[in-house]
């Protein structure tokens, strides 16, 4: 049996290659009809990490993606 990610990737591939506008519209209607407002439940550790991240941002403790990649590359070697 295919995993959830395999099913998603297969659907994405099929959506990307199709030129059938009616099919795409039907798929969009299915998603719209089944959409629900799912709430993400975070545990206390995740909430704490997000609060710490917000504090870092406010206090300017940031690093650019390119600097981070450079540091990672140095660390890995």
FENRALIN-V189402 format. One record per backbone hydrogen bond with DSSP energy under -1.0 kcal/mol. CO is the residue of the C=O (numbers start at 1). NH is the residue of the N-H. E is the energy in kcal/mol with one decimal. If there is no record, write none. Layout:
[[CO | NH | E] [CO | NH | E]]
This chain:
[[3 | 7 | -2.3] [4 | 8 | -2.5] [5 | 9 | -2.6] [6 | 10 | -2.3] [7 | 11 | -2.4] [8 | 12 | -2.8] [9 | 13 | -2.5] [10 | 14 | -2.2] [11 | 15 | -2.7] [12 | 16 | -2.5] [13 | 17 | -1.5] [14 | 18 | -1.4] [19 | 21 | -1.1] [20 | 24 | -2.1] [21 | 25 | -2.4] [22 | 26 | -2.3] [23 | 27 | -2.4] [24 | 28 | -2.4] [25 | 29 | -2.3] [26 | 30 | -2.2] [27 | 31 | -2.3] [28 | 32 | -2.5] [29 | 33 | -2.5] [30 | 34 | -1.6] [36 | 38 | -1.3] [43 | 47 | -2.1] [44 | 48 | -2.4] [45 | 49 | -2.3] [46 | 50 | -2.1] [47 | 51 | -2.4] [48 | 52 | -2.3] [49 | 53 | -2.1] [50 | 54 | -2.4] [51 | 55 | -2.0] [52 | 56 | -2.3] [53 | 57 | -2.3] [54 | 58 | -2.4] [55 | 59 | -2.0] [56 | 61 | -2.6] [57 | 60 | -1.4] [60 | 62 | -1.8] [64 | 68 | -2.4] [65 | 69 | -2.6] [66 | 70 | -2.1] [67 | 71 | -2.6] [68 | 72 | -2.8] [69 | 73 | -2.5] [70 | 74 | -2.4] [71 | 75 | -2.6] [72 | 76 | -2.5] [73 | 77 | -1.1]]
